[in-house]
Amino acid sequence: MMQEIKKAVSSIQTISGLVLFACLPIHFNEVTRWSMILFIALSIIDYFLQARYKNHSFFFFKSLPFWSLIGLYLLLLLYIPYETANQYIPLFTENRAAFLAFGVLGVVGTNVPPRKYIAHTCIMVSLLLVLYTLYLGWQYPPENPVNWREHINYIRHVNIQSHMVVNMYLNMGIIACFWLIKEYKKYRFYWIPPMLILYTTIALSDGRVGFVSSHVILLIGIFYLCWEKYKKILIGLIIGSSLAGVIALSYNDKIATLLTAQEDIRHNIWSTSLALYQENPYWGVGASTNAINLMERFSADPSIQKNRYLIKSFSLPYISGAHPHNQLLQGAMEFGILGLLLTLAALLGPLLYCLRNKSSLLVLAGLIVMLIQLQSEVISGSIGYLAFCYYLLIAMNYAQQ
């Protein structure tokens, strides 16, 4: 009887984990909520049913990123009495609860769905998102056909998620394609068309970082496939893909703006945020106070004022633009030196663990893509707290295999 209960709990936990993974690139909804609750609850129950606590240490190197997430959440709570502007504390404590929940799951060594299930789910959901976006674009055509690309991206942003969140998931889909090509040699060519579709979708999106990340994955993936048997071919493929990447990147509107030395708002955001950080470099000011301070500085900066979308985002419930557009800088601004160190441990700890553990190159690719993303954005806007924590949990599990 007990064995049947254990098996049932494990099976439902896997199913809820897959459903939750499928929900990561879309707006938070009731399916996401309940699959998340089930996955977390059943993971804890499974931990005790399987009695894994008997032979488990909470302080292995692999637990460092998760302890860091727990530490960042505890700092959020500890700073509440010292905040000078506390109106956004409820927002941050709710949104960042994933740090605490998945931090605990990571520390106790929660099992995640098998790689095969995650890979197929990621590719299937990614392709469905592409088809759904095209369907919506056909149902609601743009007034000016010339702006079809901008129209498609807007439709995706409203009905699915921001281009950064979706591109991150599509990049994970490309990684999944590389893994399936090598794992199932008999059907390896079946996964090339999905990979090309996902790559093209990212290229046509408004995301330069997602596009750069797709090329990083491409180079690592080629190395992953060819290193063992095709070393001579590998050099040619890497040179060819690198040249193709440079050409493709030059046609990206945002990258073209940087290359032609035109003004980019992120430079203004970074310089303004850095100046604000230097006023309280050691202890920080807390998450809510930091958001208010940034709103005031951004609103007073003539260059940043020109970006109406960013200024308008301050009035939205989630104050989506009130951050320094760099995760390390955000950690330092909110909680000083300790916040910076914990953020560094959460972002770089997994990479160091993979290198030390000689983990799969594809796991390393996924972690590098997230790290790249968080140099020009923060977790809340570019990946999402829930998605970041779940990606990290999956990566650290696969890094051990």
C-alpha positions in Angstrom: 0.0 0.0 0.0 2.7 2.4 1.0 4.6 1.7 -2.2 1.5 2.5 -4.3 1.1 5.8 -2.4 4.8 6.7 -3.1 4.4 5.9 -6.7 1.2 7.9 -7.1 2.7 10.9 -5.4 5.8 10.7 -7.5 3.7 10.4 -10.7 1.4 13.3 -9.9 4.4 15.4 -8.9 6.0 14.7 -12.3 2.8 15.6 -14.2 2.3 18.8 -12.2 6.0 19.7 -12.8 5.5 19.3 -16.6 2.3 21.3 -16.6 4.1 24.0 -14.6 7.0 24.0 -17.1 4.6 24.3 -20.0 3.0 27.4 -18.4 6.3 29.3 -17.9 6.3 31.3 -21.1 2.7 32.6 -20.8 1.0 35.0 -18.5 0.4 33.8 -14.9 -3.0 32.1 -14.8 -5.0 29.6 -12.7 -3.4 26.6 -14.4 0.0 28.0 -13.5 -1.1 28.7 -9.9 -2.4 25.2 -9.2 0.3 23.3 -11.0 2.8 25.3 -9.0 1.0 24.6 -5.7 0.8 20.9 -6.5 4.4 20.6 -7.6 5.7 22.3 -4.4 3.4 20.5 -2.0 4.0 17.1 -3.6 7.7 17.6 -3.8 7.8 18.1 0.0 5.5 15.1 0.6 7.7 13.0 -1.7 10.8 14.1 0.2 9.4 12.7 3.4 7.7 9.6 1.9 11.0 8.6 0.2 12.9 9.3 3.5 15.6 11.1 1.5 16.4 13.2 4.6 18.1 10.2 6.1 21.0 10.4 3.7 20.9 14.1 2.7 23.2 17.0 3.5 21.8 20.6 3.2 25.2 22.2 2.6 26.7 20.7 -0.5 28.1 23.1 -3.1 25.1 22.3 -5.3 22.9 23.9 -2.7 24.7 27.2 -2.7 22.4 28.9 -5.4 19.3 27.9 -3.5 20.6 29.1 -0.1 21.4 32.4 -1.9 17.8 32.6 -3.1 16.5 32.0 0.4 18.9 34.6 1.8 17.7 37.2 -0.7 14.1 36.6 0.4 15.0 36.8 4.0 16.8 40.1 3.4 13.6 41.4 1.8 11.7 40.6 5.0 14.5 41.8 7.4 14.6 45.2 5.6 10.9 45.9 6.1 11.3 47.9 9.4 14.0 50.0 7.8 12.2 50.9 4.5 11.4 54.6 4.1 8.8 53.9 1.4 7.0 50.6 2.1 4.0 50.7 -0.3 5.5 48.1 -2.6 6.6 45.6 0.1 3.4 43.4 -0.4 4.2 43.2 -4.2 7.8 42.1 -3.7 7.1 39.7 -0.9 4.4 37.9 -3.0 6.4 37.9 -6.3 9.6 36.8 -4.8 8.0 34.0 -2.7 9.4 31.7 -5.5 12.9 32.4 -4.1 11.9 30.9 -0.8 9.7 28.0 -2.1 12.1 26.9 -4.8 15.1 27.7 -2.6 13.8 25.1 -0.1 13.1 22.6 -2.9 16.6 23.0 -4.2 18.2 22.6 -0.8 16.2 19.4 -0.1 17.1 18.0 -3.5 13.6 17.9 -5.2 13.3 15.6 -8.2 12.3 17.2 -11.5 10.7 15.6 -14.5 13.1 13.5 -16.7 15.0 15.3 -19.4 13.1 13.5 -22.2 9.8 14.8 -20.9 11.1 18.3 -20.4 12.7 18.4 -23.8 9.5 17.3 -25.7 7.3 19.6 -23.6 9.5 22.6 -24.3 9.6 22.0 -28.1 5.9 21.3 -28.3 4.9 24.3 -26.3 7.3 26.6 -28.2 5.9 25.5 -31.6 2.3 25.9 -30.3 3.1 29.5 -29.2 4.6 30.3 -32.6 1.4 28.9 -34.3 -0.9 30.7 -31.9 0.9 34.0 -32.5 0.6 33.6 -36.3 -3.1 32.7 -35.9 -3.7 35.9 -33.9 -1.8 37.9 -36.4 -4.0 36.5 -39.2 -7.2 37.1 -37.2 -6.2 40.7 -36.3 -4.1 42.0 -39.2 -2.2 45.3 -38.8 -3.6 48.5 -40.2 -0.4 49.1 -42.0 1.0 45.9 -43.6 4.5 47.4 -43.5 4.5 47.2 -39.7 3.5 43.5 -39.6 6.6 42.5 -37.5 5.9 45.1 -34.9 2.2 44.1 -34.9 3.0 40.4 -34.4 5.4 41.2 -31.5 2.7 43.4 -29.9 0.1 40.7 -30.2 2.5 38.2 -28.6 3.2 40.6 -25.7 -0.5 41.1 -24.9 -1.7 37.6 -25.4 1.2 35.4 -24.4 4.1 37.2 -22.6 6.9 39.8 -23.2 9.4 38.9 -25.9 12.1 38.4 -23.3 10.2 35.7 -21.4 9.1 33.9 -24.6 12.5 34.1 -26.2 14.1 32.6 -23.1 11.7 29.6 -23.4 12.3 29.3 -27.2 16.0 29.3 -26.5 15.5 26.4 -24.1 13.6 24.7 -26.9 16.6 25.0 -29.2 18.8 23.5 -26.4 16.2 20.6 -26.2 16.5 20.1 -30.0 20.3 19.7 -29.7 19.9 17.2 -26.9 17.3 15.1 -28.8 19.5 15.1 -32.0 22.3 13.5 -30.1 20.2 11.3 -27.8 18.0 9.8 -30.5 20.3 9.4 -33.5 17.8 7.4 -35.5 15.4 10.5 -35.7 18.1 13.2 -35.4 17.0 15.0 -38.6 13.4 15.4 -37.3 14.5 18.0 -34.8 16.3 20.3 -37.3 13.1 22.0 -38.7 11.7 22.8 -35.2 15.1 24.3 -34.3 15.1 26.5 -37.4 11.5 27.6 -36.7 12.4 28.6 -33.1 15.6 30.4 -34.2 13.7 32.4 -36.9 11.0 33.3 -34.4 13.6 34.7 -32.1 15.3 36.6 -34.9 12.0 38.3 -35.9 11.2 39.3 -32.4 12.2 42.6 -30.7 14.8 41.0 -28.5 18.5 41.5 -29.2 19.6 39.7 -26.0 17.5 36.7 -26.9 18.9 36.8 -30.4 22.5 36.9 -29.2 21.7 34.1 -26.8 20.4 31.9 -29.6 23.8 32.2 -31.3 25.6 31.3 -28.1 23.4 28.2 -27.9 24.1 27.5 -31.6 27.8 27.5 -31.1 27.7 25.4 -27.9 25.3 23.0 -29.5 27.5 22.5 -32.6 30.4 21.8 -30.3 28.3 19.4 -28.3 27.3 17.4 -31.4 30.6 17.4 -33.3 33.4 17.4 -30.7 33.7 13.6 -30.3 33.7 12.4 -33.9 33.8 15.4 -36.3 36.5 17.7 -35.0 37.5 18.9 -38.6 33.9 19.6 -39.6 33.4 21.4 -36.2 35.8 24.2 -37.1 34.1 24.9 -40.4 30.6 24.8 -38.8 31.6 27.2 -36.0 33.2 29.7 -38.4 30.2 29.5 -40.7 27.6 29.9 -38.0 29.6 32.8 -36.4 29.7 34.6 -39.8 26.0 34.0 -40.3 25.3 35.2 -36.8 27.2 38.4 -37.3 25.3 39.1 -40.5 21.9 38.3 -38.9 22.6 40.4 -35.8 23.5 43.4 -37.9 20.0 43.4 -39.3 18.4 43.5 -35.8 17.0 47.0 -35.3 18.1 47.5 -31.7 21.6 46.2 -32.4 21.8 48.4 -35.4 21.1 51.3 -33.1 24.0 50.5 -31.0 26.4 49.9 -33.9 25.5 53.3 -35.4 26.3 55.0 -32.1 22.7 56.2 -31.6 21.5 56.8 -28.1 20.3 53.7 -26.2 18.1 54.2 -23.1 19.8 51.4 -21.2 23.0 53.4 -20.9 21.1 56.2 -19.3 19.3 53.8 -17.0 22.6 52.1 -15.9 24.4 55.4 -15.3 21.5 56.8 -13.3 21.1 53.6 -11.3 24.8 53.4 -10.6 24.9 57.0 -9.3 21.9 56.2 -7.0 23.6 53.0 -5.7 26.7 55.0 -4.8 24.7 56.9 -2.3 24.1 53.8 -0.2 26.7 51.3 -1.4 27.2 49.2 1.8 23.7 48.5 3.2 21.3 49.4 0.4 17.8 50.8 1.0 15.4 47.9 0.7 13.4 46.7 -2.3 10.4 49.1 -2.0 12.4 52.2 -1.2 14.8 51.4 -4.1 11.9 51.2 -6.6 10.6 54.5 -5.4 14.0 56.1 -5.6 14.4 54.8 -9.2 11.0 56.1 -10.2 12.0 59.6 -9.0 15.4 59.6 -10.7 14.1 58.2 -14.0 11.3 60.7 -14.1 13.7 63.6 -13.5 16.2 62.4 -16.2 15.5 64.2 -19.5 16.9 61.4 -21.6 14.9 58.6 -19.8 11.7 60.8 -19.9 11.7 60.4 -23.7 10.8 56.7 -23.2 7.1 57.1 -22.5 6.6 53.3 -22.2 9.1 53.1 -19.3 7.7 56.2 -17.5 4.1 54.8 -18.0 5.2 51.5 -16.5 5.6 53.1 -13.1 1.8 53.6 -12.8 1.1 50.0 -13.6 0.4 47.7 -10.6 3.6 45.7 -11.1 5.8 48.8 -11.6 7.6 46.8 -14.3 10.1 49.5 -15.3 11.3 50.5 -11.8 14.6 48.6 -11.8 18.2 49.2 -12.9 18.0 46.7 -15.8 20.8 44.7 -14.4 20.2 41.9 -11.8 23.6 42.3 -10.0 23.0 46.1 -9.7 19.5 45.5 -8.4 20.7 43.2 -5.6 23.4 45.7 -4.6 21.0 48.7 -4.7 18.4 46.9 -2.5 20.6 45.1 0.0 24.1 46.5 -0.4 27.2 44.3 -0.3 25.4 41.3 1.1 22.7 41.6 -1.6 25.4 41.7 -4.3 27.2 38.7 -2.9 24.0 36.6 -2.7 23.0 37.6 -6.2 26.5 36.6 -7.5 26.2 33.3 -5.7 22.8 32.6 -7.3 23.9 33.5 -10.8 27.5 32.3 -10.9 27.2 29.4 -8.4 25.4 27.1 -10.9 28.0 27.8 -13.6 30.9 27.0 -11.2 29.2 23.8 -10.1 28.7 22.7 -13.7 32.3 23.3 -14.6 33.5 21.5 -11.5 31.1 18.6 -12.1 31.9 18.4 -15.8 28.2 18.7 -16.5 26.6 18.6 -20.0 27.5 21.5 -22.2 23.8 22.0 -22.9 23.1 22.6 -19.2 25.9 25.1 -19.2 24.4 26.8 -22.3 21.0 27.3 -20.5 22.7 28.9 -17.5 24.9 31.1 -19.7 21.8 32.3 -21.6 20.1 33.3 -18.3 23.3 35.1 -17.1 23.5 37.0 -20.4 19.8 38.0 -20.1 20.3 39.3 -16.6 23.1 41.7 -17.5 20.6 44.0 -19.4 17.4 43.1 -17.4 16.3 41.8 -14.1 14.6 38.5 -13.2 11.1 39.9 -12.8 11.0 41.4 -16.3 13.1 39.2 -18.5 12.5 35.7 -17.1 10.0 35.9 -14.3 10.7 34.8 -10.7 8.9 31.5 -11.0 10.5 30.6 -14.3 14.0 31.6 -13.2 13.7 29.4 -10.1 12.3 26.5 -12.0 14.9 26.7 -14.7 17.6 26.8 -12.0 16.1 23.8 -10.2 16.0 21.8 -13.5 19.6 22.8 -14.4 21.1 21.9 -11.1 19.3 18.5 -11.2 20.6 17.8 -14.7 24.0 19.0 -13.8 24.3 16.1 -11.4 23.6 13.5 -14.1 
